[in-house]
Amino acid sequence: MSEARNFLREVETLDNGNVEAAYARWAPIYDLTFDILLKPGRRAAAAAASKAHGPILDVGVGTGLELPMFAANTQVVGVDLSEPMLRRAAQRVRRERLGHVAGLVKMDATRMAFSDASFGCVVAPYVLTVVPEPQAMLDELARVLRPGGQIVLVNHVSGKDDAIALFEAWLDRHMAPKLGWRPQFPWSIIGDWIDQNPQMKLVERRPLAPFGLFTLTRIERLHVDRKEREKSAPLELALA
């Protein structure tokens, strides 16, 4: 827990104003800049989410690059903080006739207007490094997720002691607000959050192309939390 807290305290703080301003600048060139690099992660996230039972929430939908990747029989709602990015996502939905996209809404991912347990899956590709309070965002994703559903994340996870990690730390100190995201992001932010929430269970964590720069993480919301399941395990074994 201390590693994640120390990291978030030490890096230069992002706020929603930084993020909105940065993505207003990124919006006209976002697809050209990031489409190819981030496509494998988007495909992996959409493929995992398309297996869900119930509607899918796409958090940080941006310009909608992953929207065509969801199965046609799904129902997807996209949210984002940036209006310029959402306008481009809406153009994509109309241009590509994406009938499975039920709506696109401007919304803060840490304070969403949806009711509890509204979605069968919540997918958030390349978003945790953008929000000022990543663990608060995870809390909110869990709140709107139905028991049995999954949170599907794609994110860069930093190493600890290599040259790339040192460069990421420098970028965090000097460039994070201008970029609109944190280049440095330790796994402990996600791992500590799972450990603190017994109703959540890590079901997959694997590196993605290109070069393992990004990580796919799937987290299931259990019907019974892990602590209760552990208490009942000896009885279940005895009955067997």
Secondary structure, DSSP 4 states (H G I P E B T S, - for coil): -HHHHHHHHHSPPP-HHHHHHHHHHHGGGHHHHHHHHHHHHHHHHHHHHTT-SS-EEEET-TT-TTGGGS-TT--EEEEES-HHHHHHHHHHHHHHT-TTEEEEEE--TTS--SPTT-EEEEEEET-TTTSS-HHHHHHHHHHHEEEEEEEEEEEE---SSSHHHHHHHHHHHHHHHHHTS-S---THHHHHHHHH-TTEEEEEEEEETTTT-EEEEEEEE-SS-HHHHHHHHHHHHHH-
